Amino acid sequence: MFVPTTNSEVHCFGGSPDCAAAYAWVQTHLRELGPVWLPAGEELGDRRKGNLGEFIAFHVSEAYGLSGEGYYCDLGNANKPLAAASDPGLDIVFVHLDPGGNAANDRLYIQEVKTTGDHRLTYAAALVADHVKLQERDSDLNLQSRILALKGTLKYQFKLAQPYLDRLEALGHPDAQRCERVVFLPTLVHEKVGADPITRLAEVKLRIAELGWPLTNIFPRSIALTRLNEGLLFLATNQVFEP
């Protein structure tokens, strides 16, 4: 599976005891979901690669802290990792509503994910643009619009009563600096060999903070896998991969 390590800037997740074990862990989750596997010889494509990256990011986050009583999630494209298309909107959202009723402990976790097999990790810059969208006034992709959509998910899927929905709505604010209980987890699922995710994601963190979001609420994540492009294709075709 994966094991976390943390420095002052970035939360890093690597395969434990190796990347072969990490791929096997992901494959177990894929098989439990039971997708329609990609036929042999078909190209993975950027959309499926991105969806698989979100699937991996979701399961890593759930395994390491964002689960348990009071947690609710909206998986987005992570729930259909082998789909040839992807829907707009937030990639992954975790909502934590304190089961003890203390609204001060409520949190909204927003996890935007980018997946790249290029060890230079230049694609990390696209994570900043995802956070720009959250501030656009006339958009169904801004934070307030996404929270309203989440209310529907919590009401109809999780059957939460109105007081909980009101607590969710209270987490957002049009002024980015006042979103003190919104936590950002910009995530790279990336090639391990030759990559420097800490430098790239530290830059992403600063640029997101320059948009107005509280610096202390931004926790970039690196999920590193050896021979990522090949590994994702093996996962999509339900084959064992040992890099």
C-alpha positions as CSV (number, residue, x, y, z in Angstrom):
1,M,0.0,0.0,0.0
2,F,1.2,3.6,0.6
3,V,3.0,5.1,3.5
4,P,3.0,8.8,4.4
5,T,5.9,11.1,5.1
6,T,5.6,14.8,5.8
7,N,8.0,17.7,5.6
8,S,7.1,21.4,6.3
9,E,5.6,21.9,2.9
10,V,4.2,18.7,1.3
11,H,2.5,15.5,2.5
12,C,4.2,12.7,0.5
13,F,2.9,9.2,-0.1
14,G,5.0,6.4,-1.5
15,G,4.6,2.7,-2.0
16,S,5.2,0.4,1.0
17,P,7.2,-1.7,1.0
18,D,7.6,-0.7,-2.7
19,C,5.5,0.6,-5.7
20,A,4.5,-3.0,-6.7
21,A,2.7,-3.2,-3.4
22,A,1.0,0.2,-4.0
23,Y,-0.2,-0.8,-7.4
24,A,-1.6,-4.1,-5.9
25,W,-3.4,-2.1,-3.2
26,V,-5.0,0.2,-5.9
27,Q,-5.9,-2.8,-8.0
28,T,-7.7,-4.4,-5.0
29,H,-9.9,-1.3,-4.7
30,L,-10.5,-1.2,-8.5
31,R,-11.6,-4.8,-8.5
32,E,-14.0,-4.2,-5.6
33,L,-15.6,-1.4,-7.6
34,G,-16.0,-3.7,-10.6
35,P,-15.5,-1.4,-13.5
36,V,-15.7,-2.3,-17.2
37,W,-12.0,-3.0,-17.9
38,L,-10.2,-1.4,-20.8
39,P,-9.9,-3.8,-23.7
40,A,-6.3,-4.9,-24.6
41,G,-4.7,-2.7,-27.1
42,E,-6.9,0.4,-26.4
43,E,-5.0,3.6,-25.3
44,L,-5.6,4.9,-21.8
45,G,-6.0,8.5,-22.8
46,D,-5.6,11.6,-20.7
47,R,-9.2,11.5,-19.3
48,R,-8.9,8.0,-18.0
49,K,-5.5,8.7,-16.7
50,G,-6.9,11.7,-14.8
51,N,-9.9,9.7,-13.5
52,L,-7.6,6.9,-12.3
53,G,-5.4,9.5,-10.5
54,E,-8.4,10.8,-8.7
55,F,-9.4,7.3,-7.7
56,I,-6.0,6.7,-6.2
57,A,-6.0,10.1,-4.5
58,F,-9.4,9.4,-2.9
59,H,-8.4,6.1,-1.5
60,V,-5.1,7.4,-0.1
61,S,-7.0,10.3,1.6
62,E,-9.6,8.0,3.0
63,A,-7.0,5.5,4.3
64,Y,-5.0,8.3,6.0
65,G,-7.4,10.4,8.1
66,L,-10.4,11.5,6.1
67,S,-12.9,8.9,7.2
68,G,-14.9,7.8,10.2
69,E,-17.8,9.2,12.0
70,G,-18.9,12.6,10.8
71,Y,-17.2,12.3,7.4
72,Y,-19.1,12.5,4.1
73,C,-17.6,12.5,0.6
74,D,-18.4,13.3,-3.0
75,L,-16.1,11.3,-5.3
76,G,-16.8,12.9,-8.6
77,N,-14.9,11.2,-11.4
78,A,-13.1,9.0,-8.8
79,N,-16.2,7.0,-8.7
80,K,-15.9,6.1,-12.4
81,P,-12.1,5.7,-12.9
82,L,-12.2,4.0,-16.3
83,A,-14.7,6.3,-17.9
84,A,-13.5,7.8,-21.2
85,A,-14.9,11.3,-20.2
86,S,-14.8,13.3,-17.0
87,D,-17.3,15.7,-15.5
88,P,-16.5,19.3,-14.5
89,G,-16.6,20.5,-10.9
90,L,-14.5,19.7,-7.8
91,D,-12.5,16.5,-8.1
92,I,-13.0,15.2,-4.6
93,V,-14.7,16.7,-1.6
94,F,-14.7,15.5,2.0
95,V,-17.1,17.1,4.5
96,H,-16.6,16.7,8.2
97,L,-19.5,17.7,10.5
98,D,-18.5,17.2,14.1
99,P,-20.7,14.4,15.4
100,G,-20.6,16.1,18.8
101,G,-22.4,19.1,17.4
102,N,-19.5,21.6,17.8
103,A,-19.7,23.5,14.5
104,A,-16.2,25.0,15.2
105,N,-14.8,21.6,14.3
106,D,-16.6,21.3,11.0
107,R,-14.4,21.3,7.9
108,L,-14.7,21.2,4.1
109,Y,-11.8,19.5,2.4
110,I,-11.3,20.2,-1.3
111,Q,-8.9,17.9,-3.1
112,E,-8.1,18.9,-6.7
113,V,-5.9,16.3,-8.4
114,K,-3.6,16.2,-11.4
115,T,-2.0,13.1,-12.8
116,T,1.3,13.1,-14.8
117,G,3.8,10.6,-15.9
118,D,6.3,13.4,-16.8
119,H,9.0,13.6,-14.1
120,R,9.3,17.4,-14.7
121,L,5.9,17.8,-13.1
122,T,5.1,21.0,-15.0
123,Y,1.4,20.0,-15.0
124,A,1.4,20.9,-11.3
125,A,0.7,24.5,-12.3
126,A,-2.8,23.5,-13.5
127,L,-3.7,22.9,-9.8
128,V,-3.6,26.7,-9.3
129,A,-6.1,27.3,-12.1
130,D,-8.5,24.9,-10.4
131,H,-8.5,27.1,-7.3
132,V,-9.0,30.3,-9.4
133,K,-12.3,28.8,-10.6
134,L,-13.5,28.6,-7.0
135,Q,-13.5,32.4,-6.8
136,E,-15.3,33.3,-10.1
137,R,-18.4,35.2,-9.3
138,D,-20.7,34.1,-12.1
139,S,-19.9,30.4,-12.3
140,D,-21.4,27.1,-11.3
141,L,-17.9,26.1,-10.4
142,N,-17.2,28.6,-7.6
143,L,-17.1,27.7,-4.0
144,Q,-20.6,28.8,-3.1
145,S,-22.1,27.0,-6.1
146,R,-20.3,23.8,-5.2
147,I,-21.4,23.9,-1.6
148,L,-25.0,24.3,-2.7
149,A,-24.6,21.2,-4.9
150,L,-23.0,19.4,-1.9
151,K,-26.1,20.2,0.1
152,G,-28.1,18.2,-2.3
153,T,-25.7,15.3,-2.0
154,L,-25.9,15.3,1.8
155,K,-29.6,15.7,1.9
156,Y,-30.6,13.1,-0.7
157,Q,-27.7,10.6,-0.6
158,F,-26.8,10.8,3.1
159,K,-30.2,11.8,4.4
160,L,-28.9,14.5,6.6
161,A,-31.4,16.9,8.3
162,Q,-31.5,20.7,7.7
163,P,-29.3,21.7,10.7
164,Y,-26.4,19.7,9.2
165,L,-27.0,21.3,5.8
166,D,-26.9,24.7,7.4
167,R,-23.6,23.9,9.0
168,L,-22.2,22.8,5.6
169,E,-23.3,26.1,4.0
170,A,-21.7,28.1,6.8
171,L,-18.3,26.7,5.9
172,G,-18.1,28.9,2.7
173,H,-17.8,32.6,2.2
174,P,-17.4,34.8,-0.9
175,D,-14.2,36.3,0.7
176,A,-11.5,33.7,0.4
177,Q,-9.7,34.9,3.5
178,R,-12.8,34.2,5.6
179,C,-12.9,30.6,4.5
180,E,-11.1,29.5,7.7
181,R,-12.7,26.1,7.9
182,V,-12.1,25.2,4.2
183,V,-9.0,23.0,3.8
184,F,-7.2,22.6,0.4
185,L,-5.4,19.4,-0.6
186,P,-3.9,20.1,-4.1
187,T,-2.6,16.7,-5.1
188,L,-0.2,15.3,-7.7
189,V,-0.3,11.7,-8.7
190,H,3.0,11.4,-10.5
191,E,6.0,9.6,-11.8
192,K,8.4,8.9,-8.9
193,V,11.7,8.5,-10.8
194,G,13.5,11.8,-11.3
195,A,10.7,13.9,-9.9
196,D,10.9,16.8,-7.4
197,P,7.4,17.1,-6.1
198,I,8.3,19.1,-3.0
199,T,9.6,22.0,-5.0
200,R,6.7,21.9,-7.4
201,L,4.0,21.6,-4.8
202,A,5.6,24.2,-2.5
203,E,5.3,26.6,-5.5
204,V,1.6,25.6,-6.0
205,K,0.9,26.2,-2.3
206,L,2.3,29.8,-2.5
207,R,0.4,30.6,-5.7
208,I,-2.9,29.3,-4.3
209,A,-2.3,31.5,-1.2
210,E,-1.6,34.5,-3.4
211,L,-5.2,34.1,-4.6
212,G,-6.4,34.9,-1.1
213,W,-7.0,31.4,0.4
214,P,-5.5,31.1,3.9
215,L,-1.9,29.8,3.6
216,T,-2.3,27.7,6.8
217,N,-5.2,25.8,5.2
218,I,-3.3,24.5,2.2
219,F,-1.7,21.1,2.4
220,P,-0.3,19.8,-0.9
221,R,0.0,16.1,-1.5
222,S,2.4,14.0,-3.5
223,I,1.5,10.4,-4.5
224,A,4.5,8.9,-6.3
225,L,4.6,5.7,-8.3
226,T,7.4,4.3,-10.5
227,R,6.6,4.0,-14.2
228,L,3.2,5.6,-13.7
229,N,2.0,5.7,-17.3
230,E,2.6,1.9,-17.7
231,G,1.2,1.1,-14.3
232,L,-2.1,3.0,-14.9
233,L,-2.5,1.1,-18.2
234,F,-2.0,-2.2,-16.5
235,L,-4.5,-1.2,-13.8
236,A,-7.1,-0.3,-16.4
237,T,-6.7,-3.6,-18.2
238,N,-6.9,-5.6,-14.9
239,Q,-3.3,-6.8,-15.1
240,V,-0.7,-7.2,-12.3
241,F,2.1,-4.6,-12.6
242,E,5.5,-4.8,-11.0
243,P,7.7,-1.9,-11.9
